């Protein structure tokens, strides 16, 4: 029985079938990168994915609203292969017609007459020092 299970796991991994690790929910992945405790008051919306050299980067839009002060923050957050946090960028997509376009190896945000691009390769997304005109570039937290 153990030998059959081991064989199935090897076959599942080599054929690209989902494993337990790849089935991690975005909320669980983000929880390890939430030092300010925003996650319980954060809405998560999946925007799409970028596929580059065997890696899948899932793109999410996170909207946090503090229930007491009613202040909020907005992030574009990225998860690699379903279970690895790949970074976040402060960006408010709902303002003044800002829009996000997901391309073959990049995502582009058009906001306030400017264009911001995050490119992806096998190492992950570019860690832009400034993004969406808000002075907040790549961060290792949500």
Secondary structure, DSSP 8 states (H G I E B T S, - for coil): -HHHHHHHHHHHHHTT---TGGG--HHHHHHTT-TT--GGGEEEEEEEEEEETTEEEEEEEEEEE-TTT--EEEEEEEEETTTEEEEEEE--TTSTT-EEEE-SSEEEEEETTEEEEEEEETTEE---SS-TTTT--EES--
